Amino acid sequence: MRRILMGTAWCHDLPVQYYLLAEAREDETEVYGIGVEYAGERLEIPNITPLQYRIQILAQMLIRGLVTPTTLHDVTEDWLLT
């Protein structure tokens, strides 16, 4: 799995880093997920979508909203349901 830094935001003088996760499938396509790191905490949600532009939209939303690993699951679930 590849991890590509999509952006960094700051919360309480600590960086929050957002990663696009790319994983190759057997059929040579890729599926994408998201990862967030903050204050020594890291959470990754792989295999969210096969569409790279969709995961980029999610990553930008997470950065703007300063989402941390604590709330990543809830925000991602809400995003998937809309």
C-alpha positions in Angstrom: 0.0 0.0 0.0 1.3 3.4 -0.9 0.8 6.4 1.4 0.8 9.8 -0.2 0.7 13.0 1.9 -2.2 15.1 0.9 -1.9 17.9 3.3 -1.1 19.1 6.8 -3.2 21.2 9.2 -2.4 22.4 12.7 -4.2 21.7 15.9 -2.9 23.0 19.3 0.5 23.6 17.7 0.8 20.0 16.5 0.6 18.9 12.9 -2.3 16.8 11.6 -1.2 14.9 8.5 -3.6 13.5 5.9 -2.7 10.6 3.6 -4.2 9.1 0.5 -3.8 5.3 0.7 -3.5 3.5 -2.7 -3.7 -0.2 -2.9 -3.3 -2.3 -6.1 -5.9 -5.0 -6.8 -5.3 -8.2 -8.6 -6.9 -6.8 -11.8 -4.2 -4.0 -11.8 -6.7 -1.3 -10.8 -6.4 0.6 -7.5 -8.6 1.3 -4.6 -8.2 4.3 -2.3 -8.5 5.0 1.3 -7.5 7.7 3.8 -5.1 8.0 6.8 -4.8 10.6 9.5 -1.9 11.1 12.0 -2.0 13.4 15.0 -0.1 13.6 18.3 1.3 10.0 17.9 -2.2 8.6 17.0 -2.7 7.1 13.6 -5.8 5.7 11.9 -6.2 4.4 8.4 -9.3 3.4 6.5 -8.4 1.5 3.4 -10.5 0.5 0.4 -13.1 3.4 0.5 -13.5 3.9 -3.2 -12.0 2.9 -6.6 -12.2 6.6 -7.7 -9.2 8.7 -7.0 -11.0 12.0 -7.4 -13.5 11.0 -4.7 -10.8 10.2 -2.1 -9.2 13.6 -3.0 -12.5 15.3 -2.3 -12.7 13.5 1.1 -9.1 14.4 1.9 -9.7 18.1 1.2 -12.8 18.0 3.4 -10.9 16.4 6.2 -8.2 18.9 6.0 -10.6 21.9 6.0 -12.5 20.4 8.9 -9.3 19.6 10.9 -10.5 16.0 11.4 -8.3 14.0 13.8 -8.0 10.2 14.1 -10.5 10.3 16.9 -13.4 11.4 14.6 -12.1 10.0 11.2 -14.5 6.9 11.2 -17.6 9.0 12.0 -16.8 11.7 9.4 -15.9 9.2 6.7 -19.1 7.1 7.4 -21.3 10.3 7.1 -19.5 11.2 3.9 -20.1 7.8 2.4 -23.8 8.0 3.2 -24.3 11.3 1.4 
